[in-house]
Amino acid sequence: MKKITLLGCGLMGEPMARRLLAAGHRLTVWSRTRSKAERLQDAGARVEETPALAVRDADLIITMLTDGEAVADVLFLHPHAAAPAMQAGALLIDMSSILPEQAQAHAMRLQTQGVHTLDAPVSGGTLGAEAGSLAIMVGGPQDQARRAHSVLEVLGRPVHVGPHGSGQLTKLANQMIVGITIGAVAEALLLAERGGADPAKVRHALRGGFADSRVLEVHGQRMVEGDFAKRGSVAIQLKDLRNALHTARQLQFTAPISAQLTELYAAAAEHGLSEMDQSALFCELQSRQSKAGPS
């Protein structure tokens, strides 16, 4: 049985922790907001006061934090940072969504103290975290990916995609597809509604055809029900799309569709939708139609 530490017990971290505990793993947790970590005590988790105390005897450390800056802070900059306390031979699996270049830099820095790393961001949201069905995109050495496989399988479907940074690059590709498809579904349902069709029935009619997708199934349902409670968020979707565009510029790659959707998510955030589910892009597009009026 591996000794595992999880740093970050938010919307995604908490259900992931519960799955690890249910699978019988010894789990230590830390979260910047202590009350979030304490919710896991009844399930058998040990709560520590600082990142350093949480990782000191861990074989495997998982980070599930907001962004690259948060990961760098917890690992290296926090007054009780995790990295200096990690034992040689430990494996850090960063499951946060950060830039590929940040994942590579963290890997190089930790390698100097004998700590192995994988970048393994996920897709599937809170529903996938609860069900253990996350898509897990693993970048790093193949032997370390094999070492982590049995633990990651508790959380979803891990696939090794290449060297350090490749997991994050794959996540950016995922977020480009998700963000663009949410926009397409929202626009299509609004068009159907403007023409007099029932959006809920339109969504049902499209199921099973070439337009069907997980986004149509999940986010489309939220749109027709007007349920924009936070699972993911407009803010996180916007962050990921901006990261994708940043990486595209580095690779001298033009991404015009992602650029246009980034502008739409930015407008949604500016209009107060930042902490709503990313399917709330529907509301931004809906408000534009209201202002335009029927032709």
Secondary structure in CASP SS format (residue, H / E / C, confidence):
PFRMAT SS
TARGET T0000
AUTHOR 0000-0000-0000
METHOD secondary structure of the structure
MODEL  1
M C 1.00
K C 1.00
K E 1.00
I E 1.00
T E 1.00
L E 1.00
L E 1.00
G C 1.00
C C 1.00
G C 1.00
L C 1.00
M C 1.00
G H 1.00
E H 1.00
P H 1.00
M H 1.00
A H 1.00
R H 1.00
R H 1.00
L H 1.00
L H 1.00
A H 1.00
A C 1.00
G C 1.00
H C 1.00
R E 1.00
L E 1.00
T E 1.00
V E 1.00
W E 1.00
S C 1.00
R C 1.00
T C 1.00
R H 1.00
S H 1.00
K H 1.00
A H 1.00
E H 1.00
R C 1.00
L C 1.00
Q H 1.00
D H 1.00
A H 1.00
G C 1.00
A C 1.00
R E 1.00
V E 1.00
E C 1.00
E C 1.00
T C 1.00
P H 1.00
A H 1.00
L H 1.00
A H 1.00
V H 1.00
R C 1.00
D C 1.00
A C 1.00
D C 1.00
L E 1.00
I E 1.00
I E 1.00
T E 1.00
M C 1.00
L C 1.00
T C 1.00
D C 1.00
G H 1.00
E H 1.00
A H 1.00
V H 1.00
A H 1.00
D H 1.00
V H 1.00
L H 1.00
F H 1.00
L H 1.00
H C 1.00
P C 1.00
H C 1.00
A C 1.00
A C 1.00
A H 1.00
P H 1.00
A H 1.00
M C 1.00
Q C 1.00
A C 1.00
G C 1.00
A C 1.00
L E 1.00
L E 1.00
I E 1.00
D E 1.00
M C 1.00
S C 1.00
S C 1.00
I C 1.00
L C 1.00
P H 1.00
E H 1.00
Q H 1.00
A H 1.00
Q H 1.00
A H 1.00
H H 1.00
A H 1.00
M H 1.00
R H 1.00
L H 1.00
Q H 1.00
T C 1.00
Q C 1.00
G C 1.00
V C 1.00
H E 1.00
T E 1.00
L E 1.00
D E 1.00
A C 1.00
P C 1.00
V E 1.00
S E 1.00
G C 1.00
G H 1.00
T H 1.00
L H 1.00
G H 1.00
A H 1.00
E H 1.00
A H 1.00
G C 1.00
S C 1.00
L E 1.00
A E 1.00
I E 1.00
M E 1.00
V E 1.00
G E 1.00
G C 1.00
P C 1.00
Q H 1.00
D H 1.00
Q H 1.00
A H 1.00
R H 1.00
R H 1.00
A H 1.00
H H 1.00
S H 1.00
V H 1.00
L H 1.00
E H 1.00
V H 1.00
L H 1.00
G E 1.00
R E 1.00
P E 1.00
V E 1.00
H E 1.00
V E 1.00
G E 1.00
P C 1.00
H C 1.00
G C 1.00
S H 1.00
G H 1.00
Q H 1.00
L H 1.00
T H 1.00
K H 1.00
L H 1.00
A H 1.00
N H 1.00
Q H 1.00
M H 1.00
I H 1.00
V H 1.00
G H 1.00
I H 1.00
T H 1.00
I H 1.00
G H 1.00
A H 1.00
V H 1.00
A H 1.00
E H 1.00
A H 1.00
L H 1.00
L H 1.00
L H 1.00
A H 1.00
E H 1.00
R H 1.00
G C 1.00
G C 1.00
A C 1.00
D C 1.00
P H 1.00
A H 1.00
K H 1.00
V H 1.00
R H 1.00
H H 1.00
A H 1.00
L H 1.00
R C 1.00
G C 1.00
G C 1.00
F C 1.00
A C 1.00
D C 1.00
S C 1.00
R H 1.00
V H 1.00
L H 1.00
E H 1.00
V H 1.00
H H 1.00
G H 1.00
Q H 1.00
R H 1.00
M H 1.00
V H 1.00
E H 1.00
G C 1.00
D C 1.00
F C 1.00
A C 1.00
K C 1.00
R C 1.00
G C 1.00
S C 1.00
V H 1.00
A H 1.00
I H 1.00
Q H 1.00
L H 1.00
K H 1.00
D H 1.00
L H 1.00
R H 1.00
N H 1.00
A H 1.00
L H 1.00
H H 1.00
T H 1.00
A H 1.00
R H 1.00
Q H 1.00
L C 1.00
Q C 1.00
F C 1.00
T C 1.00
A C 1.00
P H 1.00
I H 1.00
S H 1.00
A H 1.00
Q H 1.00
L H 1.00
T H 1.00
E H 1.00
L H 1.00
Y H 1.00
A H 1.00
A H 1.00
A H 1.00
A H 1.00
E H 1.00
H H 1.00
G H 1.00
L H 1.00
S C 1.00
E C 1.00
M C 1.00
D C 1.00
Q H 1.00
S H 1.00
A H 1.00
L H 1.00
F H 1.00
C H 1.00
E H 1.00
L H 1.00
Q H 1.00
S H 1.00
R H 1.00
Q H 1.00
S H 1.00
K H 1.00
A H 1.00
G C 1.00
P C 1.00
S C 1.00
END
